């Protein structure tokens, strides 16, 4: 659990450093070349810097100890900050980029020193690739053999979900900016650059929508990894119980488990059942530390009293 959190924090820090450097470079290049596509990309990079700061705040706050008012802790607070990032990505990254592109479309300006913009895009792509590699390494353990899209749909790590979505959107946006600048260069028509800025804004808006939709599921209470339930059923049988009606609720990086247990032995006494349940809970926590809260309910009313 701690290693996963440290990996996520390191990935966020790498993305922040990369995006801040990229944002400065893109802004200078945009002012130097009058490129709408590059200005959209600069806005995107600075928006990402703010997003990564919010993700880091969410991770730190989610580690706060439980209180009387919040007995289950603050693990799910990371979802709130991730949702806020998605909204900011939509408005600052997407909508404002579209607005900038439209303004350049209405009032086109000839581009200057396009070769400078090309160099900037190349450098930015290297830095964005470095940041994306950090995110991919952080999610490697969780992803296993899944495709990236399957992991994206199944993950409960809101900060890695947002971070990966941001980095992929950034690399794709750089590709669009490169194509827009190339078309502008060979045709000497600045409209292509303006359209590139609009396309980047639309792409960021789409990514923001997909990301916030996934985080919304986590906020309202998404089930945890079903493999946890399969493991619990196997462990329960080792303690002479049949586990059914298992509820697994994701709570940040932690999981709440509710189980109904039916004894497999007719002669099991109430005291034996309670001792076995305590041992079962300890076994579950040892094998799956993310299962922080476990609520077991014996569902056989015929349990005998101990002698």
Buried (B, 14 or more C-beta within 10 A) or exposed (E): EEEBBEBBBBBBBBBBBBBBBBBEBBBBBBEBBBBBBBBBBBBBBBBBBBBBBBBBBBBBBBBEEEEEEEEBBBBBBBBBBBBBBBBBBBEBBBBBBBBBBBBBBEEBEEBEEBEBBBEBBEBBBEBBBBBBEBBBEBBEEBBEEBEEEEBBEBBBBBBBBBBBBBBBBBBBBBEBBBBBBBBBBEEEBBBBBBBBBBBBBBBBBEBBBBBBEBBEBBBEEBBBBEEBBEBBBEBBEEBBBBBEEBEBBBBBBBBBBBBBBBBEEEEBBBEBBBEBBEEBBEBBBEEBEBBBBBEBEBBBEEBEEEE
